[in-house]
């Protein structure tokens, strides 16, 4: 499996992984909008679909995805990266303390909300969707009853009969073609199958071909086709025509 | 029996007060004075005066229905004394099982909002995605535009439902968050100690 060709279908991006990387590196796609977990899922699904564990792909994927994650993490905290790297330890400590204090305040606020929830929990009230604003009606222009009748008439026509002709195919019996080919071979020692059946409908051509195979099986003919889709040439079996005649006669007698 | 009736009927605002009662009993969310005035086809000042009358009638301890000023409007709610009975029949899906993470996120959005998920993540130090999604689903916060910065992360603010659930007339009723004082000082000192050790 080639990691770069991994097809992705994310909210922010749709296409191969490789293109995503390119767009991100060119700053044409904001990584903050990309759901990296979605990429990992896509990869794991792809991996699960294959039976064997492709360690090389896994390794490559890990490297790429971790780089992507690092980029994204940096993108999420842009100022911070710059700020904290340049800060003196003392200033950094100050900054951290400020942030911790901010978090503490919010934690206290959360505690207040929880308390409030308990004290206000005894209040029940009706909830529902916002009431619907009255709908603006778009009035139709004046209409002719005759036109309406016209349209109804148009719609009320009997639907066209659907042809069911193809449902019941009629096959001519194979024997019909057996006879036909034998009579041809009585007149001529060889003929061209395609020419012989050219006029027939497709289904009859198929039956004719079956007859051909039948004749070949009983050794009455030889079949030649120089190449696939080339014309099929049929010839009476054996060089000796008399033999052939005898056999034909014998057959005719038997069948009679 | 006759006397109190005549007393109520003699108040010139009584007719308007009854109309307001009707509007409020049908409403499923708080109605502002303006909305009430428009619907009752009366002026805001008279509506406010009439609301005072209705509020007196539907006061805690006097009636099972209580009129309250909440989320920037007026709404009926149950009396507190009926809470247990209500709880046996009705759910409170918006506020049931709010996690600590969700409450902290809610506090940040309420105090600093509109703010984005990265804003919340910066203060809490962990991803806010699931907490935010959870609060949106409960209807306590809602999207409110995007950040101006590149990428424009979606910003969130609290909804009127938030104010209603927490019984606030408006966000300005949130208590002032004073600095945490001693706690913060301690943290600061300890951090400075660490910083000195590193520079030494």
Interface residues (C-beta under 8 A of the other chain):
Chain A: X30 X32 X33 X75 X76 X77 X80 X88 X89 X90 X92 X93 X94 X96 X97 X99 X100 X101 X102 X103 X104 X105 X106 X107 X108 X109 X110 X112 X113 X114 X116 X117 X119 X120 X121 X122 X123 X124 X125 X126 X127 X128 X129 X130 X131
Chain B: X27 X28 X29 X68 X75 X76 X77 X78 X80 X82 X83 X86 X87 X90 X92 X94 X95 X98 X100 X103 X104 X106 X107 X108 X110 X111 X118 X121 X122 X123 X124 X125 X150 X151 X153 X161 X164 X165 X166 X167 X174 X175 X177 X179 X180 X183 X184 X187 X188 X191 X192 X194 X195 X196 X198 X199
